Amino acid sequence: MAAVLIDDQARARLITRFGGDAADWCDALPALVARLAEQWGLTVLDTKPGNTGRTLICAGDDGAKKVLKLTPDRTIAESEAAALRAWDGCSRVVQVLATELADGAILMEGIDPGTELRESGVHVPWSEVGDLLTQIHSVPPPAGFSTLEDRVTFMYGLAERGLRGSVAEAALSMETLDRARLRALALATDGGGNSIVHGDLHPGNVLDGGPGRGAVAIDPRPSVGDPAFDLADWVTLPMLDGGTLEDGFDAIAPHLPGFDAGRVRAWCVALAPLFVMRPLERGERTPFVEAMLRMAA
């Protein structure tokens, strides 16, 4: 049975994100996929959900697993491809095989087994995560990347639109979100670094590459700025199981030269509201959510 390229739920999500033009893109998607599959010798096997497009798991004519990523926003494809090209040769980052950026298309290597770290059911491989962060932050940023300030502005603008009038607003006020935005902008503009920042480096965007590869990052939303931004999703992980932020510091610090606990803590405080918006929309008031709300206050 052929894979369903886009279902009603995915279509609605893309229209909400990108507006009415995304409907036309969804309608044209089968023809686009057919053309690229012929061009690159692909057979589509499965699809993965995504907030900015469609990710297709494919088999190449050479028998290798490959991933075709498509988005209606060409600028997203361009910035992602630019970051992945900058990280070319980094073992901890998925590698690009080909692009058709005018079509918002990137063809990448397939990662096996490709399990997301958040779904792996095992302890976080902290040494691998530390090596991943070291690799991506050690590459000199190429010209033309947006700034971390731009990324922060976009993230909080998206959060504001999502929070206003939602059920989450009863627990997370717009005033709290505004304070967090100012904290994040201050950190992004105070000269804290000049690295390529992945921008969305949570455990769902790091895959298990097996014994020979280990942790592999995917799906960057890149900018240039403070590398400490990329650590917030990792040092807060122990808090999901009743631990503390200090537990996260203790886990990652031995594997990350130059770890700056003060800056990482400041980013956690600034980003705290973004950690809880979706749980609050689902009516969740877990100890983790409560801890994040206290941190954001």
N, C-alpha and C positions, 0 to 999 in steps of 0.2 A: 504494500500500500504506500502510495506517495505521501511524503510529509506535507502537513498543512502549513503553508508558508506564513499565513497570518490569520488569527481567529478574531472573533468580534471583540473580545476583551483587549487584545493587543492593539487592534485598530482604534478602539476608543481611547486607550491610553496615549497613543501617538497623536491623535487629534487634539486631546487635551493639552499635550505638551507643546505641539508645534502649530496648532491652528488648522483651519479648514484645508489648507494645501496638502496636509498630510493624507487626507482622504484620497486625493488623486494619486499620491505616491503609493498608497496601499493598493489601489486598483491596478497600477502599472507594475507592481512588484513581480508577479509571475513572469511577465515578459522579460524584465530585467534579469531575474535569476536564470531564466533559460538562456539568455544571451551570454551571461558571464560563465555559466556552467559549460557551455560549448567552447568558449574562449579559453578557459583554464582547465578543461578536462575534468569536470566535477560531477559527482552524483550526490544529490542532497539526500541525507539519511534521517536527519532530525532537526528540530529547531529548539532554540533556547529563548526564554523570555528576556526582555530588556526594556529599559525606560526610554531609550533614544533611537531604537530601530529594531532590526532582527538579526539574530546570530544563527547561522545555519551550520550544522555539523555535516561534513561532506567526506566522501572518499574520492581521492584523486585517481586518474587513470593509472598512476604508478602504484596504486594500492595503499598509499599513505593517507592517514587521517589528516584532514585540513578543515579550517574554519573560515567561513565567509561571513563577514560582518558588513551590514548595510544600514545606512541611516538616511532619512530625508534631509538632514541638515549637513550640507557639504563641509561646513566649517568644523563640525565635530570630527568628521573623518580626516580632514586635513591636519588638525592639531594632534589627533591620536597617532596618525601615521608619522608625523614629524617626531613625536616623542619616541615611538618605537624604532624609527630609523636612527635616532640619536643613540639609542641603547643597543644598536646592532652589535651582536657578539656577546652581550651580557647574558650569561647562562640563566640568570634569575628572571628574565623577561621574555615573553613570547616573541618569536621572530616573524617578521613580515616576509611574505613570499612574493606578493605582487599587489598593485593598487590600481584602481580606476577612480580617482578622486572626484572627477566630474560626475560620476554616478554615486558618490558617497560609499564606495566599496573598498574594503581591505581584505585580502586573502592572507591568512596566517597559518603557521604550522599548527597541527593538532597536538595537544598535550595529553599524555596517557599516564595514569588513568583519568586525569583531569578532574578529580573530585575537588570541590571547593573546600577550603580549610574549615569553613563554618559547618560543613556537613560531614567532615571526615570521621568524627567520633573519637578522635585521638587528641592527645595533648598538643598544644601549639609547638611546632619545631622552632624554638626561639633562636637557635643558632643560625638556622636557614633564613629566618625573617631578618635577623641582624645583617647577614650577608647580603640579602636582597636590598635592604635599605642602603647599605654601604655602596653597593654597585651602582644603583640608580642615582644616588646623590653625588657620586664621584665623577660623573660624566659632565664635562663643561657644557653649559646650555648654549645651543645654537641661537643665532640671531632670529628675531621675529616672533618669539614666544610671548604670550601675554604674561602679565604679572600676577603674582599671588593676590594682590589687591583686587585685580579684576575677578579672579576666581571667587574670592570671598564675597564681593559685591553681588555676583551672580547667585551664589549659594543662598545668601540671606534674602535676596529678592524672591527667589523661588520659595523659600521657607515662609516668607511673609504672605505670599499669595495662598499657600497651602494652609496656613494657620488661621487666617482671617475668616471668621464665621464657622470654623470647624469645631467638632466636639473637643479637640485638644485645647482650645483656647480657654476652657474653664479652668485648666490646671496650669497652662503656660500662657502668660499674658503677652500682649504685644509689647508692653514696656520691657519685660524680661528679654524678649527677643531683640529689641532695639539695643539694650545694654550689651548683649552678647555680640551684636554686630559691631558696635564701637570697639569692644575689646579686640575682636578679630582683626578689624581694620588697623588698629594701633600696632598689633603684632606684625601684620603683613607689611607695614610701611616703616618699621623702625630699624631697618638694615640688618635684620637677623640672619640673612644668608643670601646666597646667590646660586642655588642649586636648581636642577630640574625637579620640580615637585610633582609627584604622581597625581595627587589631588583627589583620589578616590580609593585609597589603598586600605580597604577593609578586608576581612577574611573571606568575603564572597568573591573578591577580585584577586585572590591568590589561589592557584591550583596546585594539586599534588602531581608532580611530574615523575613520580616513581623513584625507586632507589638510586638510579643514576643521575637524576636531575633535581629532585627535591622541589622546594617551593618556587613557583613561577608566577610572576605578576602579569595581569591582563588589564585591559580597559582603562588606560590612563585618561585623566582630564587635566592635562599638563599646564603648568605655569612655571614661572621662575621666581624663587624666593626662599623662604625659611624652610629647610628640610624638616624641622621639628613638627611641622604641620602633619606630615605623613605618619607620625607615631601615635596620634591620639586614639585611633581605632584599636591599636594594639595594647597600649598600657591600660586601657579601661576594660579589657577582656576579663581579667580576674574578678572584676566587680559584678559580672553577670552571675558568678557562682558564689557570691557573698564575700569575695575578697576586697582588697583595697587598691587604690591607685598605687600605693607604695609597692604592693605585690607585683604590679605590672612593671614598675621601674626596676625592681630587683630581677625580674625575669629577662628583660631586654638589655639592661645596661652592660652586663659582661660581654655581650656580643656586638656592641655598637661603640666603637671608639669615639670619644668626644661627646658622649651622651650628656645633654644639658637638662637635668631634671626640672629646673626652674622654668625654662621656656616650654618644655613639653607640658608641664602642669598648667601653665597659662593658656596654652592652646586647648587643653581639655576643658578648662573653665569656659573659654570663649565658645567652644563648639558644643557644650553640654545640651543646649536646647535642641540641636539638630539630632542628637542621639535619641531623644524621647518623643519626637513628634508622631512618628508612625505608631509606636506602642500606645501612646495616649489616644490616638484615633481609634485603636482597637479596644479601648477601655482597659488597658493593662496598667495597674499600679503596683508593679513589682518592687522589691527592694532596690533593684538597679535603677528603675525609673525615679523612685523617691530620692536616691542618692544624687542622680543627675540634676533633678529639680533643685535640691539644696545647693549643689555646686553652681548652678546658674543664677541663683538668687542674688 
